[in-house]
Amino acid sequence: MTDEYYMKQALTEAKKALSEDEVPIGAVIVCKDRIIARAHNLTETLTDVTAHAEMQAITMAANHLGAKYLTDCTLYVTVEPCVMCAGAIGWAQISKVVYGAKDEKRGFSLLAPNALHPKCTVQSDVLGEECAELITTFFKKKRG
């Protein structure tokens, strides 16, 4: 499977968030070519500011593997992780992060570029336009 395939899976999760009137961000975690976690933002549903797609996916993956470290895993997320999520990604020791759209205001690469584990690799702009369009359209409608 390709990065684009897995990002499309994350986009499916983002669209679920959109249908629930959540900020449309989706994530999947892949381990040994298998998706072990799928999640989307649930901050409104759970009334919890920490219920970002990445946080939900990390918890699911850790439960699936029965381990707190996700060293053999890749996280695919439709928008660049925030500082909170980047910290969790770092603590979980996820080995690779692939994201779609850059977050120019709150993305970790701007605010905390060293938050990820030192061995973690990052790939950006995978289906970036499609990911950006989904979130941009959502906020334009909200601000109306």
Secondary structure as GFF3:
##gff-version 3
##sequence-region A 1 144
A	DSSP	alpha_helix	3	19	.	.	.	ID=ss1
A	DSSP	beta_strand	26	31	.	.	.	ID=ss2
A	DSSP	beta_strand	34	40	.	.	.	ID=ss3
A	DSSP	alpha_helix	43	46	.	.	.	ID=ss4
A	DSSP	alpha_helix	53	65	.	.	.	ID=ss5
A	DSSP	beta_strand	73	79	.	.	.	ID=ss6
A	DSSP	alpha_helix	83	92	.	.	.	ID=ss7
A	DSSP	beta_strand	96	101	.	.	.	ID=ss8
A	DSSP	alpha_helix	108	111	.	.	.	ID=ss9
A	DSSP	beta_strand	121	123	.	.	.	ID=ss10
A	DSSP	alpha_helix	128	143	.	.	.	ID=ss11
###
